[in-house]
Amino acid sequence: MDIKILEQVCWGGSKVAPIVDEALTELNLDDDFEIVSDLGAILEYEVSKLPALVIDGEVKLEGTVPSIEEVKKYLK
């Protein structure tokens, strides 16, 4: 599974990465994810709000920090 988190990471780190990491752990999935913070790369996904979650090339969520349960729903 190709998982990308699109967000402008500020001082303090990603807000979405720990949530995705916990969801993967709870589902016993061994997939990795990538944090994409380069504006040019983010624009390729045509999202209007950050953060966004992209799974296998499809934008699943944008403009909100998801809950662990929301992320698990898209990872199943």
Secondary structure as GFF3:
##gff-version 3
##sequence-region A 1 76
A	DSSP	beta_strand	3	6	.	.	.	ID=ss1
A	DSSP	alpha_helix	17	26	.	.	.	ID=ss2
A	DSSP	beta_strand	33	36	.	.	.	ID=ss3
A	DSSP	alpha_helix	39	43	.	.	.	ID=ss4
A	DSSP	beta_strand	52	55	.	.	.	ID=ss5
A	DSSP	beta_strand	58	62	.	.	.	ID=ss6
A	DSSP	alpha_helix	68	75	.	.	.	ID=ss7
###
